[in-house]
Amino acid sequence: MITKDNTIGEILVINSNAAEILMGFGMGCLGCPSSSMETLEQACVIHGLELEEVLNKLNGK
């Protein structure tokens, strides 16, 4: 299960659909070296996204 503390890099490994899901939320910079080190929580703050909504989508809820 993906949590707010997983890094974007970890999430991309855990969920094969994560790139498509995250880009759907407007996170287009997934290949950026710094983004792979950010936690999902940090990325959501930066992009102005609702963390729970993104988590639910990534976890298939």
ZIRAUR-V973693 format. One record per helix or strand of 2 or more residues. SS is the DSSP state (~ for helix, > for strand). FROM is the first residue (numbers start at 1). TO is the last residue. If there is no record, write none. Layout:
SS_FROM_TO + SS_FROM_TO
This chain:
~_8_14 + ~_18_24 + ~_35_37 + ~_40_47 + ~_51_58
